Amino acid sequence: MKVICSIEESLHRPEAVRWRERMKLMKPLGEVVVVLPCSMKKPYSTSRSHRKFMRVTRGFQELILTSPFGICPREMENTHPISSYDVSTTGEWSHEEKKLSGELLRDYVADLDVIAHVDGGYLEVCEEYLDAFTPTATTSRPASPEAIHRLGRELEGYEKIGARERMLHMLRSVAVYQFGEGADVIIPDDCRVRGRYNRRILTQDGSEIGTLMMDRGLISPSLEGAASIYSLGVKWVEIDFRLESNTLFAPGVVDADREIIPNDEVVIVREGDVVGVGRAVLCGEEMVKAERGVAVRLRRRKSLK
């Protein structure tokens, strides 16, 4: 579903505010961050400009500057809502847009080297909020052959990040975005990924942690993976009856994590035991207070003995 962000007030849309808050938990990989402009086409890597950029930036930490969402690390570009928002890309930034994006950018890059392959308002954000960076698109448009050549030349002195390390970083970033700080522990170093679209995340012994659902770029946990999430004390819904269907109604909810919002992946527990996983229809507070309506639509549940 498209998220329309055509006016400056979009900065205060709940989706944009939540995204920016969660971006504060993201950590870069490697020794250099390449800052890039956003594109009209989403995900960014499907756009003509980003396909050009990625010929030289693949293997390095890329960070896209965008309004109203602030920043987007490349590994998060398939995650809703950043994967499907609609906004004009004029290159002109207001003071508030620069401030919100600039503060996130500054905190994200910390003391790493930065190569800013941007112009216009994007470059102004870097100039105002970064102490030091290397610009590579000041005399020609970022997608021009000249600018891309300069970008590639600047990156020659840095070591590329391996494909497996990038894959683990992507999965852990999604987990942290989805379930909060510390959730990267649900993705072990020796995990494997299978599938070309929806990607199953497996432990070394073949048990499933969850599936990265490419329609929303989020992890749908297995029952085993849900146990790890429940141990973090997040996204849980408590019931006190035997779960016999794939629909959990609000009157059956005893308690729930108040941080749950609609469409979150949640863990259903009974007497401390994980009995199901699914997608929230209501927020956590509504689940507890509502006297009717669906609270959670289950994807998986524990078989009854």
Secondary structure as GFF3:
##gff-version 3
##sequence-region A 1 305
A	DSSP	beta_strand	3	4	.	.	.	ID=ss1
A	DSSP	three_ten_helix	8	12	.	.	.	ID=ss2
A	DSSP	alpha_helix	14	23	.	.	.	ID=ss3
A	DSSP	beta_strand	32	37	.	.	.	ID=ss4
A	DSSP	three_ten_helix	44	46	.	.	.	ID=ss5
A	DSSP	alpha_helix	48	57	.	.	.	ID=ss6
A	DSSP	beta_strand	61	66	.	.	.	ID=ss7
A	DSSP	beta_strand	70	73	.	.	.	ID=ss8
A	DSSP	three_ten_helix	74	76	.	.	.	ID=ss9
A	DSSP	beta_strand	85	86	.	.	.	ID=ss10
A	DSSP	alpha_helix	95	109	.	.	.	ID=ss11
A	DSSP	beta_strand	113	116	.	.	.	ID=ss12
A	DSSP	alpha_helix	120	129	.	.	.	ID=ss13
A	DSSP	beta_strand	134	135	.	.	.	ID=ss14
A	DSSP	alpha_helix	145	155	.	.	.	ID=ss15
A	DSSP	alpha_helix	163	179	.	.	.	ID=ss16
A	DSSP	three_ten_helix	183	186	.	.	.	ID=ss17
A	DSSP	beta_strand	192	194	.	.	.	ID=ss18
A	DSSP	beta_strand	199	202	.	.	.	ID=ss19
A	DSSP	beta_strand	208	213	.	.	.	ID=ss20
A	DSSP	beta_strand	218	221	.	.	.	ID=ss21
A	DSSP	alpha_helix	223	231	.	.	.	ID=ss22
A	DSSP	beta_strand	236	239	.	.	.	ID=ss23
A	DSSP	beta_strand	247	249	.	.	.	ID=ss24
A	DSSP	three_ten_helix	250	252	.	.	.	ID=ss25
A	DSSP	beta_strand	253	256	.	.	.	ID=ss26
A	DSSP	beta_strand	265	270	.	.	.	ID=ss27
A	DSSP	beta_strand	273	280	.	.	.	ID=ss28
A	DSSP	alpha_helix	284	289	.	.	.	ID=ss29
A	DSSP	beta_strand	294	301	.	.	.	ID=ss30
###
